[in-house]
């Protein structure tokens, strides 16, 4: 770069800087938009650290790892636990109040599910929505087709997953009645439930899935149901 060009660039930079100073010193002073900087420490050109926030650990009882108390956080309230305690067991424990029928589920499926899973419940290529029915007798072949009908061992898995994660564009938005109805529709199309049956918390224990006997408990110690310690 020639000396002449460098001189021109330097002069331009000084002009922009002078203009900026003039604007800040004028009557139309623009307020600072960012947060104020921390104060300087004494005569040093160094910023003071922010104040450390109070820890919620002060509200926790004595540290006791055996009771899952680690001196951090604070105990969850009953209301906070209830908001996320929505898992449903195979025998229906944890299922919410409500019910739904095949006919109701057919309408809801057309609104919330058909775009990804298809009118025939066979899935729609390119959407990530898998087939929901079919595939019986294929799991021990070279081309297994895993669906709700052929693979999932419990109807509660269908309800629980739908309740938490569906529909894809608005997960968790379906009411318990709507989830019951959609589950009844899928199980009815799979030939697992009668199309006139109503699905509710009590009916879970009466639903027998085709693949219920092909899953086995984890044999490792400490993984059985009931091994988890109660937290006081």
TIZAKE-228398 format. One line per 2 residues: their letters; for each residue y, z negated, x negated of C-alpha. Coordinates in Angstrom, 3 decimals. Example, Ala and Ser with C-alpha at 12.3 -4.5 7.8 and 13.67 -1.06 7.14 Angstrom:
% residues 2
AS) -4.500:-7.800:-12.300 ~ -1.060:-7.140:-13.670
% end
This chain:
% residues 232
XX) 0.000:0.000:0.000 ~ 3.424:0.958:-1.439
XX) 6.142:-1.606:-2.127 ~ 8.310:0.038:0.526
XX) 5.647:-0.379:3.255 ~ 5.031:-3.985:2.246
XX) 8.762:-4.697:2.505 ~ 8.906:-3.179:5.989
XX) 5.905:-5.259:7.200 ~ 7.363:-8.442:5.758
XX) 10.699:-7.815:7.424 ~ 9.005:-7.140:10.751
XX) 7.041:-10.375:10.510 ~ 10.190:-12.352:9.807
XX) 11.902:-10.744:12.772 ~ 9.064:-11.740:15.139
XX) 9.130:-15.289:13.789 ~ 12.884:-15.536:14.225
XX) 12.588:-14.258:17.796 ~ 9.963:-16.885:18.573
XX) 12.150:-19.673:17.223 ~ 15.111:-18.409:19.202
XX) 13.058:-18.415:22.405 ~ 11.888:-21.986:21.831
XX) 15.410:-23.163:21.097 ~ 16.911:-21.432:24.136
XX) 17.511:-22.879:27.553 ~ 14.296:-21.308:28.957
XX) 12.024:-23.510:26.876 ~ 8.376:-22.953:27.828
XX) 6.509:-26.287:28.244 ~ 3.498:-26.850:26.001
XX) 0.402:-25.744:27.861 ~ -2.246:-27.335:25.635
XX) -3.069:-31.027:25.370 ~ -0.856:-33.075:23.077
XX) -2.130:-33.431:19.540 ~ -3.318:-36.888:18.392
XX) -0.778:-38.971:16.533 ~ -0.564:-38.774:12.750
XX) -2.079:-41.568:10.687 ~ 0.754:-43.307:8.820
XX) 2.468:-41.066:6.269 ~ -0.585:-38.865:5.882
XX) -0.836:-35.373:7.344 ~ -4.002:-36.311:9.175
XX) -4.675:-36.790:12.861 ~ -5.961:-40.052:14.258
XX) -9.401:-39.925:15.974 ~ -9.580:-40.140:19.727
XX) -10.417:-43.483:21.304 ~ -14.156:-43.947:21.716
XX) -14.993:-44.269:25.439 ~ -16.683:-47.402:26.715
XX) -20.466:-47.142:26.789 ~ -22.392:-47.598:30.008
XX) -25.050:-49.372:27.918 ~ -23.190:-52.622:28.596
XX) -24.532:-52.469:32.141 ~ -28.150:-52.276:31.021
XX) -30.313:-55.324:30.554 ~ -31.978:-56.319:27.295
XX) -33.549:-53.419:25.394 ~ -37.274:-53.283:26.128
XX) -39.036:-49.968:25.332 ~ -42.254:-51.171:26.974
XX) -40.332:-51.339:30.255 ~ -38.476:-48.070:29.557
XX) -35.182:-49.900:28.871 ~ -33.544:-48.419:25.784
XX) -29.998:-49.746:26.016 ~ -28.456:-46.462:27.083
XX) -27.229:-45.182:30.415 ~ -27.475:-47.283:33.539
XX) -30.114:-47.803:36.216 ~ -30.101:-45.131:38.922
XX) -29.300:-46.302:42.411 ~ -31.665:-45.759:45.319
XX) -29.369:-43.057:46.703 ~ -29.308:-41.209:43.369
XX) -33.097:-41.268:43.142 ~ -33.530:-40.116:46.738
XX) -31.336:-37.076:46.098 ~ -33.833:-35.642:43.574
XX) -37.056:-37.263:44.771 ~ -38.230:-34.226:46.714
XX) -41.651:-33.549:45.196 ~ -44.542:-33.204:47.623
XX) -48.100:-34.285:46.857 ~ -51.178:-32.270:47.932
XX) -52.004:-34.829:50.624 ~ -48.491:-34.581:52.085
XX) -46.952:-37.665:50.501 ~ -43.260:-37.066:49.908
XX) -43.009:-34.293:52.490 ~ -39.793:-34.536:54.507
XX) -39.560:-34.835:58.254 ~ -39.524:-31.531:60.081
XX) -41.762:-28.639:61.049 ~ -41.898:-24.868:61.252
XX) -44.003:-22.148:62.832 ~ -45.284:-18.715:61.805
XX) -42.905:-16.964:64.225 ~ -39.887:-18.844:62.899
XX) -40.974:-18.141:59.341 ~ -41.301:-14.421:60.018
XX) -37.602:-14.205:60.885 ~ -36.557:-16.375:57.954
XX) -38.713:-14.374:55.557 ~ -36.965:-11.178:56.627
XX) -33.616:-12.819:55.873 ~ -34.293:-14.677:52.636
XX) -37.466:-13.334:51.020 ~ -38.219:-9.708:51.837
XX) -35.826:-8.209:49.258 ~ -37.890:-9.573:46.378
XX) -41.359:-10.067:47.861 ~ -41.567:-7.051:50.169
XX) -42.419:-6.598:53.818 ~ -46.130:-6.692:52.997
XX) -45.666:-9.795:50.785 ~ -46.953:-7.703:47.904
XX) -43.893:-8.113:45.669 ~ -41.157:-5.626:44.810
XX) -41.335:-4.031:41.382 ~ -38.238:-4.592:39.291
XX) -37.019:-7.683:41.138 ~ -39.295:-10.236:39.510
XX) -40.610:-11.223:42.939 ~ -44.415:-11.446:42.651
XX) -47.003:-10.759:45.310 ~ -47.594:-13.757:47.563
XX) -50.847:-12.751:49.263 ~ -54.029:-10.925:48.319
XX) -56.070:-11.173:45.146 ~ -58.987:-13.251:46.402
XX) -62.056:-12.786:44.235 ~ -60.130:-11.246:41.325
XX) -59.480:-14.290:39.141 ~ -62.711:-13.946:37.155
XX) -62.331:-10.192:36.686 ~ -60.545:-8.187:34.003
XX) -57.635:-7.621:36.373 ~ -56.859:-10.961:38.055
XX) -54.230:-10.981:40.794 ~ -52.643:-14.413:40.973
XX) -50.902:-15.108:44.264 ~ -50.310:-18.045:46.577
XX) -53.452:-16.971:48.408 ~ -55.755:-16.441:45.453
XX) -54.521:-18.873:42.797 ~ -52.468:-21.827:43.995
XX) -54.756:-24.790:44.726 ~ -52.547:-26.699:47.173
XX) -50.210:-25.751:50.008 ~ -47.819:-28.432:48.787
XX) -47.145:-26.294:45.702 ~ -45.855:-23.520:47.939
XX) -43.613:-25.877:49.900 ~ -42.333:-27.720:46.822
XX) -41.507:-24.577:44.825 ~ -39.843:-22.851:47.762
XX) -37.812:-25.964:48.511 ~ -36.554:-26.280:44.929
XX) -36.185:-22.720:43.688 ~ -35.866:-20.282:46.565
XX) -34.227:-18.092:47.608 ~ -33.477:-16.630:44.195
XX) -29.766:-16.125:44.884 ~ -29.232:-19.593:46.402
XX) -31.994:-22.000:45.321 ~ -32.298:-25.244:47.230
XX) -30.291:-24.014:50.192 ~ -33.167:-23.926:52.688
XX) -33.620:-26.865:55.045 ~ -37.021:-28.607:55.309
XX) -37.604:-26.947:58.700 ~ -36.928:-23.523:57.179
XX) -39.267:-24.198:54.248 ~ -42.007:-25.350:56.628
XX) -41.584:-22.164:58.657 ~ -41.587:-19.802:55.660
XX) -44.639:-21.599:54.225 ~ -46.438:-21.274:57.559
XX) -45.645:-17.555:57.629 ~ -46.931:-16.912:54.101
XX) -50.097:-18.950:54.671 ~ -50.600:-17.215:58.001
XX) -50.293:-13.756:56.416 ~ -52.788:-14.913:53.793
XX) -55.308:-15.863:56.474 ~ -55.234:-19.505:55.412
XX) -53.439:-20.814:58.492 ~ -53.752:-19.647:62.064
XX) -50.626:-17.698:63.033 ~ -50.087:-20.059:65.938
XX) -50.269:-23.205:63.808 ~ -47.280:-25.425:63.114
XX) -46.717:-26.728:59.591 ~ -45.404:-30.235:58.965
XX) -45.956:-33.234:56.695 ~ -49.131:-34.239:58.509
XX) -50.710:-30.777:58.313 ~ -50.742:-30.638:54.498
XX) -53.934:-32.682:54.289 ~ -55.678:-30.288:56.675
XX) -54.875:-27.081:54.758 ~ -57.625:-25.916:52.413
XX) -56.577:-23.297:49.875 ~ -59.176:-20.749:48.675
XX) -58.862:-21.770:45.005 ~ -58.736:-25.539:45.461
XX) -61.996:-26.143:43.564 ~ -61.132:-24.030:40.525
XX) -58.651:-26.445:38.970 ~ -59.809:-29.401:36.892
XX) -58.168:-32.736:35.960 ~ -56.759:-33.120:32.448
XX) -59.446:-35.104:30.520 ~ -57.057:-36.516:27.904
XX) -56.463:-40.284:28.108 ~ -53.178:-41.367:29.630
XX) -52.736:-38.282:31.799 ~ -54.378:-39.441:34.999
XX) -52.543:-40.176:38.223 ~ -51.279:-43.731:38.253
XX) -51.064:-44.166:34.474 ~ -47.267:-44.120:34.420
XX) -45.723:-47.574:34.215 ~ -43.421:-48.807:36.901
XX) -39.794:-49.210:35.838 ~ -38.217:-52.430:37.031
% end
